[in-house]
Amino acid sequence: MTTPPPPSRFPVPELTKLPEDVRQRILEVQDKAGFVPNVFLALAHRPDEFRAFFAYHDALLLRESGLTKGEKEMIIVATSGANHCLYCVVAHGAILRIYEKNPLIADQVAVNHHKADITPRQKAMLDFAMKVCLDSATVGEADYAALRQHGFSDDDAWDIAGITALFGLSNRVANTISLRPNDEFYLMGRVPKART
């Protein structure tokens, strides 16, 4: 049996050598998920950036807004697909499948959200996200108006743009450091969870 490649091309620190707050965050994620997603291990290489990234991540993804948890994950998966980020498509695709209780949705959204089995509202949301991702300099009033037609507020547009931008950064770092998706992500939300 071959040894799997490392989580990142950069050194992954030992948990015991990390600052207490970083170690605690990783252990909490491990308790909840049953494994440590490689992004936590890779970003722990630079604890200050780990803290900054997850502070902004939490501010955007955990706040109450006009977007559901599943819709926030759709934005991540669609824009990460456009940015060719394997880690984020696989990891957030798993989360999307779980939130939406739909084993097909992540693959559809990652490849072509216009052909995905999602609502017209969600397609409009992803149209805006993809414009922010690929051509943000041209975002204008017509783009906000298109969102408003589907019930999105300007604050929702900010959330869409913020999530897209944060994961634009994440995608580029993940690609550059060869961040490897955990094997566990590939089946999550696709097959029924084993009962214990």
C-alpha positions as CSV (number, residue, x, y, z in Angstrom):
1,M,0.0,0.0,0.0
2,T,1.4,3.4,-0.9
3,T,1.7,6.2,1.5
4,P,-0.7,9.1,0.8
5,P,0.9,12.4,-0.2
6,P,1.2,14.9,2.6
7,P,-1.6,17.4,3.3
8,S,0.5,20.3,2.0
9,R,3.9,21.0,0.3
10,F,4.8,23.0,3.4
11,P,5.5,21.5,6.8
12,V,2.5,20.6,8.9
13,P,3.3,21.4,12.5
14,E,2.7,18.9,15.3
15,L,-0.4,19.7,17.4
16,T,1.6,19.7,20.6
17,K,3.8,22.5,19.3
18,L,1.0,24.9,18.3
19,P,-0.3,27.9,20.3
20,E,-3.0,26.8,22.6
21,D,-5.8,28.7,20.8
22,V,-4.9,27.2,17.4
23,R,-4.6,23.7,18.9
24,Q,-7.9,24.0,20.7
25,R,-9.7,25.1,17.4
26,I,-8.2,22.1,15.6
27,L,-9.3,19.7,18.4
28,E,-12.8,21.1,18.4
29,V,-13.1,20.5,14.7
30,Q,-11.7,17.0,15.1
31,D,-14.3,16.2,17.8
32,K,-17.1,17.5,15.6
33,A,-16.1,16.0,12.2
34,G,-14.3,12.9,13.4
35,F,-11.1,13.9,11.6
36,V,-9.0,17.1,11.1
37,P,-9.6,18.7,7.7
38,N,-6.2,19.3,6.1
39,V,-6.8,23.1,5.7
40,F,-6.5,23.4,9.5
41,L,-3.2,21.6,9.6
42,A,-1.8,23.4,6.6
43,L,-2.8,26.9,7.8
44,A,-1.4,26.1,11.3
45,H,2.0,26.5,9.6
46,R,1.4,30.2,10.2
47,P,-0.7,30.7,13.3
48,D,-1.3,34.4,12.8
49,E,-2.7,33.8,9.4
50,F,-4.7,30.8,10.7
51,R,-6.4,33.1,13.2
52,A,-7.0,35.8,10.7
53,F,-8.4,33.5,8.0
54,F,-10.8,31.7,10.4
55,A,-11.9,34.9,12.0
56,Y,-13.1,36.3,8.6
57,H,-14.4,32.8,7.7
58,D,-16.5,32.7,10.8
59,A,-17.7,36.3,10.5
60,L,-19.0,35.6,7.0
61,L,-20.2,32.0,7.2
62,L,-21.6,31.9,10.7
63,R,-23.5,35.2,10.8
64,E,-27.3,35.3,10.3
65,S,-28.1,36.6,6.8
66,G,-30.5,36.2,3.9
67,L,-28.4,33.3,2.7
68,T,-28.9,29.8,4.0
69,K,-25.9,27.7,5.1
70,G,-26.4,25.6,1.9
71,E,-26.4,28.7,-0.3
72,K,-23.2,30.0,1.3
73,E,-21.6,26.6,0.4
74,M,-23.0,26.8,-3.1
75,I,-21.0,30.1,-3.6
76,I,-17.9,28.5,-2.3
77,V,-18.2,25.4,-4.5
78,A,-19.2,27.3,-7.7
79,T,-16.4,29.9,-7.4
80,S,-13.8,27.3,-6.3
81,G,-14.7,25.3,-9.4
82,A,-14.0,28.4,-11.5
83,N,-10.7,28.8,-9.7
84,H,-9.8,25.1,-10.2
85,C,-9.3,24.6,-6.5
86,L,-9.6,20.8,-5.8
87,Y,-9.5,21.1,-2.0
88,C,-12.3,23.6,-1.7
89,V,-14.5,21.9,-4.3
90,V,-14.1,18.5,-2.6
91,A,-14.3,19.7,1.0
92,H,-17.1,22.3,0.6
93,G,-18.8,20.1,-1.9
94,A,-19.2,17.6,1.0
95,I,-20.6,20.2,3.3
96,L,-23.0,21.4,0.6
97,R,-24.3,17.9,0.0
98,I,-24.9,17.5,3.7
99,Y,-26.6,20.9,4.2
100,E,-28.8,20.4,1.1
101,K,-29.4,16.6,1.7
102,N,-28.6,16.1,-2.0
103,P,-25.8,13.8,-3.2
104,L,-25.8,15.4,-6.7
105,I,-25.8,19.1,-6.1
106,A,-22.1,19.8,-5.4
107,D,-20.9,18.2,-8.7
108,Q,-23.6,20.1,-10.6
109,V,-22.8,23.5,-9.0
110,A,-19.0,23.0,-9.3
111,V,-19.2,22.4,-13.1
112,N,-22.2,24.6,-14.3
113,H,-24.6,26.1,-11.9
114,H,-27.0,27.0,-14.8
115,K,-27.5,23.3,-15.4
116,A,-27.8,22.5,-11.7
117,D,-31.0,21.4,-10.0
118,I,-31.2,24.6,-7.9
119,T,-33.8,27.4,-7.8
120,P,-33.8,30.5,-10.1
121,R,-33.0,32.5,-7.0
122,Q,-29.9,30.4,-6.3
123,K,-28.9,30.7,-10.0
124,A,-29.1,34.5,-9.7
125,M,-27.0,34.4,-6.5
126,L,-24.4,32.3,-8.3
127,D,-24.4,34.5,-11.4
128,F,-23.5,37.4,-9.1
129,A,-20.8,35.3,-7.3
130,M,-19.3,34.2,-10.5
131,K,-19.1,37.8,-11.8
132,V,-17.4,38.8,-8.6
133,C,-15.0,35.9,-9.0
134,L,-14.2,36.3,-12.6
135,D,-14.8,40.0,-13.4
136,S,-15.4,42.1,-10.3
137,A,-14.4,45.3,-11.9
138,T,-17.6,45.2,-14.0
139,V,-20.1,44.7,-11.2
140,G,-22.6,47.4,-11.4
141,E,-26.1,48.5,-10.5
142,A,-27.7,46.0,-12.9
143,D,-26.1,43.2,-11.0
144,Y,-27.6,44.4,-7.7
145,A,-31.0,44.9,-9.4
146,A,-30.9,41.3,-10.6
147,L,-30.3,40.1,-7.1
148,R,-33.1,42.3,-5.7
149,Q,-35.6,40.7,-8.2
150,H,-35.0,37.5,-6.4
151,G,-35.4,38.9,-2.9
152,F,-31.7,39.5,-2.0
153,S,-30.8,42.7,-0.1
154,D,-27.7,44.8,-0.5
155,D,-26.3,43.1,2.7
156,D,-26.9,39.8,1.0
157,A,-24.9,41.0,-2.0
158,W,-22.1,42.0,0.4
159,D,-22.1,38.5,1.9
160,I,-22.0,36.9,-1.6
161,A,-19.1,39.1,-2.6
162,G,-17.3,38.6,0.8
163,I,-17.6,34.8,0.6
164,T,-16.4,34.8,-3.0
165,A,-13.5,37.0,-2.2
166,L,-12.4,35.1,0.9
167,F,-12.5,31.8,-1.0
168,G,-10.6,33.5,-4.0
169,L,-7.8,33.9,-1.5
170,S,-8.3,30.5,-0.1
171,N,-8.4,28.9,-3.5
172,R,-5.1,30.5,-4.5
173,V,-3.3,29.6,-1.4
174,A,-4.7,26.0,-1.5
175,N,-3.6,25.6,-5.1
176,T,-0.1,27.1,-4.4
177,I,0.6,24.8,-1.4
178,S,-0.9,21.7,-3.0
179,L,-3.5,21.4,-0.3
180,R,-4.8,17.8,-0.5
181,P,-8.5,17.1,0.3
182,N,-9.0,14.5,3.1
183,D,-10.2,11.2,1.7
184,E,-13.2,11.4,4.1
185,F,-14.7,14.3,2.2
186,Y,-15.2,12.3,-1.0
187,L,-18.1,10.2,0.3
188,M,-19.6,12.6,2.8
189,G,-23.2,13.4,1.8
190,R,-23.1,10.8,-0.9
191,V,-23.8,7.6,1.0
192,P,-25.8,7.1,4.1
193,K,-23.9,7.5,7.3
194,A,-22.9,4.3,9.0
195,R,-25.0,3.6,12.1
196,T,-23.2,2.7,15.3
